Amino acid sequence: MAEFDREELKVAFEAGKIPVSEDNIGRLDGTLRALARQYRARKVAREQDLSGKLTRLEETKDFLTSLWDTEALLYAFEVETSQIIGRLSDAVQHAIDFLKNEKEQRKVRGNNPETTLFMDLRDVYVGLSGKTGISDDGPLHRFANACTKLIDVSIILPQPQSLRKALKRRAKAPSYFRKPQESQLRRA
């Protein structure tokens, strides 16, 4: 995925009343790209049978493993055979890990992909601003809305009360984005 437009990223910072810096813009860009991939994967996973997909991915993994036995022969026709098999195996393993995690998460929470994205964006907001407040149409909500418009203009975030409920269900915050501690900044 290509980088987001820097001016649009600045708009998100301004919406959240977060000081704009080149370092923060770069950090937000990379984080939003990762969150966009996760959001799209969750949307697809939500609409599909996870057990069936996991079974097919496991079968694909087994098939790719069996290709290693013929790698020398395939190399005669394509010199990048081992890299191709390796990249495909890695992609399949990432998909398996993702779907297993999603399956476990469904047991724990009933959040839709938009609520999960909102929670992730809240973690980003807290990491950048240090502020944890959630209010109707407050800086967090404006920041999250600006970020989601960069990811996909059709995303509609839930209301802040849904975020509050989802946060109560969540055991601990993921570490996608952490604001450096004062002690870490002094050492640098």
C-alpha positions as CSV (number, residue, x, y, z in Angstrom):
1,M,0.0,0.0,0.0
2,A,1.3,3.4,-0.9
3,E,1.9,6.2,1.6
4,F,-0.9,8.4,2.6
5,D,-0.9,12.1,1.5
6,R,1.1,14.1,4.1
7,E,-1.4,17.0,4.0
8,E,-4.3,14.7,4.8
9,L,-2.3,13.2,7.7
10,K,-1.8,16.7,9.0
11,V,-5.5,17.3,8.9
12,A,-6.0,14.2,11.1
13,F,-3.5,15.6,13.6
14,E,-5.2,19.0,13.6
15,A,-8.6,17.3,14.0
16,G,-7.3,15.5,17.1
17,K,-5.5,18.6,18.4
18,I,-2.2,16.8,18.3
19,P,1.0,18.7,17.5
20,V,2.3,18.0,14.0
21,S,5.9,16.8,13.5
22,E,7.6,15.0,10.6
23,D,8.4,12.1,12.9
24,N,4.8,11.7,14.0
25,I,3.5,12.0,10.4
26,G,5.8,9.1,9.4
27,R,4.8,7.1,12.4
28,L,1.1,7.7,11.7
29,D,1.5,6.8,8.0
30,G,3.0,3.4,8.7
31,T,0.5,2.7,11.5
32,L,-2.5,3.6,9.3
33,R,-1.2,1.4,6.5
34,A,-1.0,-1.5,8.9
35,L,-4.5,-0.8,10.3
36,A,-5.9,-0.5,6.8
37,R,-4.6,-4.0,6.0
38,Q,-6.0,-5.4,9.2
39,Y,-9.4,-3.7,8.7
40,R,-9.8,-5.1,5.2
41,A,-8.8,-8.6,6.4
42,R,-11.3,-8.4,9.2
43,K,-14.0,-7.3,6.9
44,V,-13.3,-10.3,4.6
45,A,-13.0,-12.7,7.6
46,R,-16.2,-11.4,9.1
47,E,-18.1,-12.3,6.0
48,Q,-16.7,-15.8,5.6
49,D,-16.6,-19.1,7.4
50,L,-13.3,-19.0,9.4
51,S,-13.2,-22.8,10.0
52,G,-13.6,-23.5,6.3
53,K,-10.9,-20.9,5.4
54,L,-8.5,-22.3,8.0
55,T,-9.0,-25.8,6.6
56,R,-8.3,-24.6,3.1
57,L,-5.2,-22.6,4.2
58,E,-3.9,-25.7,6.1
59,E,-4.3,-27.8,2.9
60,T,-2.5,-25.0,0.9
61,K,0.3,-25.0,3.4
62,D,0.7,-28.8,3.1
63,F,0.7,-28.5,-0.7
64,L,3.4,-25.8,-0.6
65,T,5.5,-27.9,1.7
66,S,5.2,-30.8,-0.8
67,L,6.6,-28.5,-3.5
68,W,9.9,-28.4,-1.8
69,D,10.4,-32.0,-2.9
70,T,10.2,-30.9,-6.6
71,E,12.0,-27.6,-6.1
72,A,15.2,-28.8,-7.9
73,L,13.2,-29.8,-11.0
74,L,11.1,-26.6,-10.9
75,Y,14.3,-24.6,-10.6
76,A,15.3,-25.7,-14.1
77,F,12.3,-23.8,-15.5
78,E,12.2,-20.9,-13.0
79,V,15.3,-19.8,-11.1
80,E,13.3,-18.0,-8.4
81,T,11.3,-21.1,-7.5
82,S,12.6,-21.3,-3.9
83,Q,11.9,-17.6,-3.2
84,I,8.4,-18.0,-4.7
85,I,7.6,-21.0,-2.6
86,G,9.0,-19.3,0.4
87,R,7.0,-16.1,0.0
88,L,3.8,-18.1,-0.7
89,S,4.4,-20.3,2.4
90,D,5.0,-17.1,4.5
91,A,1.8,-15.5,3.2
92,V,-0.2,-18.6,3.9
93,Q,1.2,-18.9,7.5
94,H,0.4,-15.2,8.1
95,A,-3.2,-15.8,7.0
96,I,-3.5,-18.9,9.2
97,D,-2.2,-17.0,12.2
98,F,-4.5,-14.1,11.5
99,L,-7.6,-16.3,11.1
100,K,-6.8,-18.3,14.2
101,N,-6.5,-15.0,16.1
102,E,-9.8,-13.7,14.7
103,K,-11.5,-17.0,15.6
104,E,-10.3,-16.6,19.2
105,Q,-11.3,-12.9,19.3
106,R,-14.8,-13.8,18.2
107,K,-15.2,-16.0,21.3
108,V,-14.1,-13.1,23.5
109,R,-15.7,-10.1,21.8
110,G,-18.5,-9.4,19.4
111,N,-16.9,-6.3,17.9
112,N,-17.4,-5.6,14.3
113,P,-14.4,-4.5,12.2
114,E,-15.4,-0.8,12.5
115,T,-15.4,-1.0,16.3
116,T,-12.1,-2.8,16.3
117,L,-10.6,-0.1,14.0
118,F,-12.0,2.6,16.3
119,M,-10.3,0.9,19.3
120,D,-7.0,0.7,17.4
121,L,-7.3,4.3,16.3
122,R,-7.9,5.2,20.0
123,D,-4.7,3.5,20.9
124,V,-2.9,5.5,18.2
125,Y,-4.5,8.7,19.5
126,V,-3.5,8.0,23.1
127,G,0.0,7.1,21.9
128,L,0.4,10.4,20.0
129,S,-1.4,12.8,22.4
130,G,-1.2,11.1,25.8
131,K,-4.9,12.0,26.2
132,T,-7.4,9.2,27.1
133,G,-10.7,11.1,27.1
134,I,-13.6,9.9,25.0
135,S,-16.3,12.4,24.3
136,D,-19.0,12.8,21.6
137,D,-17.4,14.7,18.7
138,G,-14.2,15.3,20.8
139,P,-10.6,15.3,19.5
140,L,-10.4,11.5,19.6
141,H,-13.6,11.1,17.5
142,R,-12.5,13.8,15.0
143,F,-9.0,12.2,14.8
144,A,-10.4,8.7,14.2
145,N,-12.9,10.0,11.6
146,A,-10.2,11.8,9.7
147,C,-8.0,8.6,9.8
148,T,-10.8,6.3,8.6
149,K,-11.5,8.6,5.7
150,L,-7.9,8.1,4.6
151,I,-8.4,4.3,4.8
152,D,-11.8,4.1,3.2
153,V,-14.4,6.9,2.8
154,S,-17.2,4.4,3.3
155,I,-16.2,3.5,6.9
156,I,-18.7,4.7,9.5
157,L,-17.3,4.6,13.0
158,P,-19.6,3.7,15.9
159,Q,-20.6,6.2,18.5
160,P,-18.2,6.9,21.4
161,Q,-20.4,4.9,23.8
162,S,-19.8,1.8,21.7
163,L,-16.0,2.5,22.1
164,R,-16.4,2.7,25.8
165,K,-18.2,-0.6,26.0
166,A,-15.6,-2.3,23.7
167,L,-12.8,-0.9,25.8
168,K,-14.4,-2.4,28.9
169,R,-14.5,-5.8,27.2
170,R,-10.9,-5.6,26.1
171,A,-8.4,-7.1,28.6
172,K,-5.4,-5.0,27.6
173,A,-4.4,-2.5,25.0
174,P,-2.3,-3.8,22.0
175,S,1.0,-2.1,21.6
176,Y,0.6,-0.9,18.0
177,F,1.6,2.5,19.0
178,R,3.1,3.7,22.3
179,K,4.2,7.2,23.2
180,P,7.8,7.0,24.5
181,Q,8.1,7.4,28.2
182,E,9.9,10.5,29.6
183,S,12.8,8.3,30.8
184,Q,13.3,6.9,27.3
185,L,13.4,10.3,25.8
186,R,16.1,11.5,28.2
187,R,18.4,8.6,27.3
188,A,18.1,9.4,23.6
